[in-house]
């Protein structure tokens, strides 16, 4: 029986972006099924008392240098977004809504948003910018924004975030292999080992 790899993420986390770039190969190499778990990182922080490393200037400066090191190691593009932190509420609602509907555009949408924030340095706090990014990628921006406003979608994201916290999640990305939890994109080696057992 193949294992499952659960990936809790929020687009606003640079570490979640870096983990995302490695997720397909990690799942393929291990024969695992990747289960994407959208959550609202701001809600997780509020519930757990955690905060972004960037809230401590020296730590934030170091972390972004470290992320650049990992991006170089992974061979993926990564650029600091000058508009960080990004309010991802609407973005995460759209991801949740697409997943809820089992919409095949979910993966493409996630790729577009991660790239917009962590490669193209787009200001995804700005609604017209979000519309422009989605439309330029061939996605129906008005329909996606309407999806984000549906009460069932809002409720699902809230429930998913609460469920993540209940499982012990306090940041992004967080992975689960069976009952083992791993936090941070720099723990992928441990994730790989857990999948191999």
N, C-alpha and C positions, 0 to 999 in steps of 0.2 A: 504494500500500500504506500503510495507516495505521500510525502509530508506536505503540510501547508505552511506557508510563510506569510504571516500577517504583517502588513506594513501600515502603520498609523502615520499620517502625514498632514501637513498644512503647507500650502504653497509659499507662505511667508518665511519659512525656515530654510536658510541656505544649506543647512546640513541635510534636510529632507530632500532638497534638490540633488545634492551629491549622491545620496543613497539611491534616489530614483534612477540616476544614470547607470548604476550598477545592478539594479534589481533584475532586469531581464536576463542577463548573463548568469547571475547568481541562481535564479530559479531554474534556468535551463541546465546549468552544470550539475545541479543537485537533483534534477527531476522533480522539483517541488512545484506546487501550485501557489502562485502569489495572490494573496487576497488583499486588495487595497481597502484601507479603512480611513476615509476622510474624517477629519475632526477639526474643531476650531481651537487652535493653539491658545488664543487669548482666553477662551473658556477654561481650558486646562490649567493655565497659569493662575487664573482667578480662584479655581477650586482647590489648587494644591499649594498656593503661596509661592510658587516658583516665578521666575522672571527671566526675560531674555538676557543672555550673557552680555549683550550690547548695553544693558543698563549700567554695567560697570565699565567705564571708559577703557581702562587698561586691559581688562579681559576681552572686551569687544574688539579692540584693536588687534590683540593677539589672535583671537579666534578667526578673524577674517584672513589674517596671514596664513593661519593653519589651513583654512578651507582652500586657499589658493595652492598650497602645497599638495593637498589631496587631489585637487582638480588636475594638477600637472601629472601626478602619479597615475591618475585614472585616464589621462588623455582626453579630458572633456573641457569645454569652454566654461568659464566662470568669471563673472565680473561683479564687483560690489555695486549694489543698486543705491544710487544717491538718495532715493526716496524712501529707503528703509527707515522704520518699519512700515510694512504694507498692511493696510486693513483688509484682511482676506475674507470677511464675512460673506459678501456676495459671491466671491469666487468659489469659496468652499460650499456654499449653498448650491451653486450650479453643478459642481462635481457630485454632490450628494444626490441632487435631482436626477442627473444622468445615470448614476449608478442605480438609483431606486427604480428607474424605468428600464434598466438593463439596456440602455441606449449604446449602440456600438461606437458612438462618437466620444465616449468617456475617455479612452486612451489618448485620442487625438487632442481632445480638449486639455487634458492634463499636460501633454507635451507642449502645447501652445502657451499655456500660462506659466509653466516652469521656465520656458525659454524667454518669455517676455520679461520676467522679473530678473532672472539670474544670468542671462546672456545678453539680452538686448537693452537692459536697464530701463525698461519702460515704467512710467509712473502709473502703476495699476491701482493707486488710490483715487485716480481721476476717472470718473465715469466715461467721458468721451474717449479717453485713451483706451479703456477696456473695450468699448464698442469698436473702435478702430482696429485694435489688435485682433479681435474675434472675427470681424468682417474680412480683414486682410488674409486671414488663414482659411477662409471659406466656410466659417461657422456662422450660423444665423444668430447674430447678437440679440436682436429683439426677442426672439423665442427663448433664448437661454436666460435672458434677464427676467422674462416673464416666469420661467420655471423657478428661478430663485425666489420669487415673491409668493409662491404657493405655500399655503400653511403646512401642508403635509411634508414638504421639503424642509421648511424651517424646523418643524418638530423633529424630523428625522436627524438633522444635524445636531440638534440639541441633545437628543437621546443618545446618539453615537458618541458625542463628547462626554456625556455623563458615564456611559458604559466604559469608555477608555479610562477615565479617572478611577472608576470602580475596580478596574483590572490592575491599577497601579501605575498607569501612564502619567508622567509629569512633564514630558517634553517631546519634541519631534526631531528626527524620526524615532519611533519605537517599533521594535519587531517582536513578534512572538513566534516561537517554534514550539508547538505543544504548549506546555505551561511555562516555558522559559522565556523571560523577558530580557531584551537587549535594547539599551538606549544609545542612540548616537550612530552616525554613519561611520565612525571610526571603530565600531564594534562588528563590522561585517565579517571579519575573520572568525569570530566566535559564532556568528550566525551560520556561517558555512560549515563549521565543525558540528554544530548541533544538527544541521540538516543531513550531515553524513552519517550520523549515528543510527 
